[in-house]
Amino acid sequence: MASTVAIRNFTFTPAVLKIKAGTTVTWTNQDTDPHTVTSATAGGPLHSPALAAHATYSHRFTDPGTYAYLCTIHPFMTATVEVTR
């Protein structure tokens, strides 16, 4: 199972993504500026490098929970992945 998040116009779309455990989410940077996908809390699972235009980052969510994340380059860019069983 897979799902996608677009990074464009300095936003993550959708801002709240609801998925089931075991789903792989792929983020695609559609902006010309670089962005990261980084967990908002220390020790979180998301740690992308700076993504250039058209670059992607994927992560498989195995545990239920709410995962807040942001772009460390542009910290006003925030979003959440909600994982259920």
C-alpha positions in Angstrom: 0.0 0.0 0.0 1.3 3.5 -0.9 0.3 7.1 -0.5 1.8 10.4 -1.7 2.3 13.9 -0.4 3.1 16.8 -2.7 5.4 19.6 -1.6 4.4 22.7 -3.5 4.0 26.3 -2.9 5.8 25.9 0.5 3.1 23.5 1.8 2.7 19.8 2.3 -0.5 18.5 0.6 -2.4 17.0 2.2 -1.6 18.7 5.5 -3.2 15.7 7.3 -2.7 12.3 5.8 -4.6 9.3 7.2 -3.2 5.9 6.5 -3.1 2.4 7.8 0.0 0.8 9.4 2.2 -0.7 6.8 1.7 2.0 4.3 4.6 3.6 2.5 4.3 7.4 2.1 6.3 9.2 -0.7 6.9 12.9 -0.6 7.7 14.7 -3.9 9.2 18.2 -3.9 7.4 20.1 -6.7 9.0 23.4 -5.7 12.2 24.8 -7.0 13.5 25.5 -3.4 14.8 22.6 -1.4 12.7 21.1 1.4 13.1 18.4 4.1 10.7 16.0 5.7 11.7 15.9 9.3 9.9 14.6 12.4 8.8 17.5 14.7 9.9 15.6 17.8 13.4 14.3 18.6 13.8 10.6 17.8 10.9 10.6 15.2 11.2 8.4 12.2 11.3 11.1 9.4 14.8 12.4 8.5 15.0 13.2 4.8 18.0 15.0 3.3 17.3 18.4 1.6 15.2 17.4 -1.4 15.9 19.3 -4.6 13.2 19.9 -7.2 11.5 16.7 -8.2 13.3 14.6 -5.6 11.4 12.1 -3.5 11.6 10.7 0.0 9.7 7.6 1.2 9.0 6.1 4.6 7.0 3.0 5.6 4.9 3.6 8.7 4.6 0.4 10.7 3.3 1.7 14.1 0.0 3.4 14.7 0.2 7.0 16.0 0.3 10.6 15.0 3.5 11.8 13.3 3.9 15.5 13.1 6.6 16.7 10.7 8.1 19.9 9.2 10.6 21.3 6.8 13.7 22.3 8.7 14.6 24.8 6.1 11.2 26.4 6.2 9.8 25.6 9.7 6.5 27.2 9.0 5.8 24.2 6.7 4.1 21.6 8.9 1.9 18.6 8.4 0.8 15.3 10.1 0.5 11.6 9.2 -2.1 9.8 11.2 -1.5 6.0 11.2 -4.2 3.5 12.3 -4.3 -0.3 12.5 
